[in-house]
Amino acid sequence: QVQLVESGGGSVEVGGSLRLSCVVSGRYFRINMMGWYRQAPGKQREVVATITTGDLAEYIDSVEGRFTVSRDNGKGAVYLQMDRLQPEDTVVYYCGVNLSPGMGVTQEVWGQGTQVTVDS
């Protein structure tokens, strides 16, 4: 069974930095799109950043220029470098991966979530 293991959340002061990591464990044929999402209490989960197999990255406007998503296909990992953090970035972050457990099959897998808190 494929699982995503997240790490790297925590508390930081305004303007500080954090780096989130997410590693895919288990057996799979191929990892496709990887990304980071966040969800505030009572709100829907929203995409923060995604990265394709060809390293094409996209970001929501509010994090453009502050956050950087990257992936290591050899390790089955995706990262989110978060710089110049602001109080509005305080929320639970989830990694999400679209992968192929076998040829011609795809599935979405989610991490357990990691809390990021930015103290003003």
Sequence and secondary structure as in RCSB ss.txt:
>XXXX:A:sequence
QVQLVESGGGSVEVGGSLRLSCVVSGRYFRINMMGWYRQAPGKQREVVATITTGDLAEYIDSVEGRFTVSRDNGK
GAVYLQMDRLQPEDTVVYYCGVNLSPGMGVTQEVWGQGTQVTVDS
>XXXX:A:secstr
  EEEEE  EEEETT  EEEEEEEES  SEEEEEEEEEE TTS  EEEEEE TT  EEE TTTTTTEEEEEETTT
TEEEEEE S  GGG EEEEEEEEEESSTT  EEEE   EEEEEE 
